[in-house]
């Protein structure tokens, strides 16, 4: 087997236009002016992989620089968090470049991931932030490695040509036949789970003429149910039982007519104690029994600092009997899922930004525990996973994991492929006609009957057919100086 080295790594940012729709979580207030949603800068990586014969191949990765989600500690400004994330990414770049030779992507990950996590710890970063940084390099190497072998990543994983060893992450998986537990073929159709923020309009009555975007796309929840056939929904809750029950009742009035609606709730660490959370669950079940029966699971009820506290085990186990509980923000390390299962949680979220190898290991753990009768699960969460690289690589991973529905709202809060260059837009429409469609001069996510199809992502590499238009992006170092200068 040839050895590989990383010859170059370049970091870029693609800026997006202001969001077409406003968004707020349960505890956040809506912005004062309409049609001025958040900017969502997309970090990108271009990596050059060279084999021992001197052949070079590019690989890429990308993610929204979502420091508000990664690091929720009070008293830390957006500017500070962005600067620190960029510093960590630059430090991680040096770690990756000094990794030396390796035969497989997993060997590379084993070399650099612990170093990046340690570097983040020395910088007093959240584990989630450090995982985010590590995941960028992991995915770019996977893309380049699979591209060098002219093979889609699903086939490389299924045949274990990436060197993955689940037992190095979860020791109980020693001897577990990971490859045989995977689907025989990649999943290529996904139900779109529509996220409903605390300020999102539910019906036309919630929008007056001054608030409307009028860009030809759905604007309200009832629009999405009617026009896109959405039947999977993710609802943000605030941690205030009175406010949340009232909001849930209004949402149920809109989605009850959807074909077999499936609901998930996301607290985003809203609850500071289990008693308040239990009070909410009991009231929800009693006052909105019909809706409660359609809830599949509840995501991240407690603050991340409390989630994996063993002293909560008895209460969590009791509450999980009412509804399955899932961790998200608390999933900062490779053993978080295993620890959460021991406390009484049932699931964890997959996000590419938390690490592909981590998700593969968690999938193996889920399948292994099922053999002993413990039913656990993985979900797919990522509010604004935007085209091209972040969206397509995440769908591709879901195809490996066999997760049938996923949170996807980038198409709601952003206008189609408007953040792309003309070159990237045309490449996306040409190479992935199942995933995107053209309307006028723009391209859009192709949601049909509440689902998207994306078999075209099974191309050599990690879901990316064409090399991104790097010339249309800004160097990360230039961008942070421009947008987040030190005060």
Secondary structure, 3 states (H helix, E strand, C coil): CCCEEEEEEEEEEECCCCCCCCCCCCCCCCCCCCCCCCCCCEEEEEEEEEECCCCEEEEEEEEECCHHHHCCCCCCCHHHHHHHHHHHHHHHHHHHHCCCCECCHHHHHHHHHHHHHHHHHHCCCCHHHHHHHHHHHHHHHHHHHHHHCCCEHHHHHHCCCCCCCHHHCCHHHCCCCHHHHCCCCCCCEEEEEEEECCCCCCCHHHCCCCCCCCCCCCCCHHHHHHHCCCCEEEEECCCCHHHHHHHHHHHHHHHCCCCCCEEEEECCCCECCHHHHHHHHHHHHHHCHHHHCCEEEEECCECHHHHCCHHHHHHHHHHCCCCCEEECCCCCCCCHHHHHHHHCCCEEEECHHHCHHHHHHHHHHHHHHHHCCCCCEEEECCCCCCCCHHHHHHHHHHHHHCCCEEECCHHHHCCCCCCCCHHHHHHHHHHCCCCEEEECCEEEECCECCEEECHHHCCCECCCCCCCCHHHCEEHHHHHHHHCCCC
